[in-house]
Amino acid sequence: MGIRHLDDGRFVIVPPTFLWWPAKHVILSIILANAIITTFFLLQASNILASILLCSILLSIVFAMGYIRESFALIYIHFIYCLLYIVFSFLFIPTFYYDQKICTNAAICKTVQEWLEELVTTVASRWIYAFTGTTLITHIMMTPVSLRMMKYSASCEALEKMMTDEEYVKKMKRLAIIHPERYHPASV
C-alpha cells in the first residue's frame, strides 16, 4: 500500500498487493477456500458439530462482506479472530500430542481423544485432524493479508474524513482519489 502523487496535483491511495495479486482478492479467495473445506467437513459431522461449523461459515460470509466493503471494524475483528484461532490451535495441539487426562469426577477420567470421540461420534479422528490442520493453515495465510487490508482501509477512512473537512481541502487545493478503481475502471 502506498500513496501516489499524480501529475495534476491529486493523490491516490494504492490498494495493497500480496505476492503480485491484489490483497482483497487473495483474502476473499482464502475465505472461500476455508468455507469449502468447512462444507466438506460439515457433511461428515454430527448435529452439534454441524451447527458450530454452519455458524463458522456464516461468520466467514460476514467477514467476506467486510473485506468487500473495506470496513475497518470488520477487518480488525477478523484479524484478531485469526490471531486467537492460531494461538488456541497451538495451545490445543500439544493436548492431543501428550493425550492428557481430563477428570470430571474422581472416578471418571478420560483422555482428550476419548472426550472428542464421545462428542463427535460419527466423524473419524483423521477428518478432525485434517480439518484442524487445513483451517490452521488458512488462518495463518490470512493473517498478513488481513493486516495489509486493515492498514489500507484505515488510511482510506482517514482520507475520507480529511476530504469532508472543507478547510483542509481549501488549504490542500487538491483532490484525493480514495478508490482508484472507481475512477479509472480496468480495461477489459
N, C-alpha and C positions, 0 to 999 in steps of 0.2 A: 504494500500500500504506500502511496506517496501522493504528494500534491504537485501538480504541474502548472506552471505559469504559461498561459497561451500568448501568442503574439499580439492579440488585441487587448491585452491587459487583464483578461479574466483568468481565473484559475480553476482547476478541476481536481477533485479527489479521484485518484485512480483506484479502481477496485483491486483487492488483493488477489494474488495467484498462489497456487501451491503446486510445485513441480510442473510448471508450464500450463496448468489449467486454472480457470477461474475458481477461487476458493468456494464460492457459492455453489457451483456445480459439483465440486468434489464432496462437500459436506452433504448435499442432498443425495448424491449417489451412495454415500456410505450409510446414510439413514435408511435409504430404500433397501440396500443390501441387508442391513440389520433387521428390517421389518420382514423381509423374505425369509431370512433364517429363522426368525421367531415364528413365522407362519408354518414353516415345515415342522418345527418342534411342537407347535400348537396342535397339530394333527395327531401327535403321539401322546399328548398329555392327558392327565386325569382332570376331573372337573375343577378342583381347587387350583391346580397349577394352570389350567387353561384360562381361567378367569384372570389370573395375575398376568399371564402373557398377553391376553387381549387388552388389558389396561396398558401394558407397556407399548403395544402397537399404537393405541390411541394417543399415548403420550408422545410417541415419535412423530405422529401426524401434527400435533400441536407445535413441537419443536421445528418441524419442517416448515410450517407456516410462518414461524418466527424468522427463519432464515430467508424465506421468500420475500417477506415484507421488510427484512433487515431491521427487526425490532431488537434494540439493545437489551431490554429486560429479558426477553425470552432466550436470546443467545447467551446472556450471562447465566441464567438459570441452567441452561443446557451444559455450559462449560463446568459449572460447579457439580452438576449431576454426573458428568463424565469423570471428573476427578474423584468424587465419592465412590462411584462404581469401581474404579480402578483400585482405590485404597481398600475397600471392603473385599474385593476379589482376592487381592494379595494377602489379606488377613484370613480369608476363609480357606484358601488353597492349602496352607500348612495344616489346617484342621483335618482335611482329608488325608494328607500325607502321613501325619502322625496317628490318625484314627483314634482320637482321644474319646474317652467315655463321658457321657452326659447322664447324670443321675437325677431323677425326679424324686424318688424316694430312696431310702437306703437299700431296698430290695430290687428296685428297677434301675439297672444301669445298662445303657446301650451305647454302641459306638455311633458316630455321626452317620456312617454308611447305613446302619440299621434304621436310624431315625428317618433318613432320606428315603429308604425303600418303603417304609410304612406310609410316609406322606405321599409318595408318588408310586403307587403300586403297579401302574400299567406301563411305565417307562423303564427301559433298561438303563443301567447306570452309564453305559457308553454314550447314550444320547445326551445325558445330563452333562457329562464331561465335554462332549463335542460342542454343545450349546454354550456352556460356560466359556470354553476356550475361544470360540469364534466371536462371541459378543465382547469378550475382553479385548480381543484384537481390534475389533471395530471401534470400541471406545478409546483405545489407545491411539488409533489413527485419527479419530475425530478431535482429540484434544488440541493439537497445534493449529488445525484448520479453524476450529471454533475460536481460538484466541485471536487469530488474524481477523476473522469476521467480526469479533467483538470490538476490536480496535477500530475497524472500518466503520461500523455502524455508530460507534460513539463519536467519531470525528464527523460523520455525516449529520448526526443530530446537533452537534455543537455548531457546525457551519450553518445549518438551517436556522438555529436560534440567532446566530450573528446576523444573518441576512434579513431577519424580520425587524432588527433594530435599525430604524431609519437614520439615526445619527451616524452609526457605524458605516452604513452603506454610502452616505454622503461623504464621509471622511475618506473611505477607500476609493471611491469613484470607479469601482469596477464590480462586475457581477461575478458570481460564483456558479459554477455548474456542479451540482451535488451528485446527480446521477447521469453520467455521460451517455449511457445507453438510451436514455430518453431523448436526448438532444441530437445525438448522432447515431441513428439506428444502424446496425450492422448490415452491410450489403449482402444480399442473398445470391 
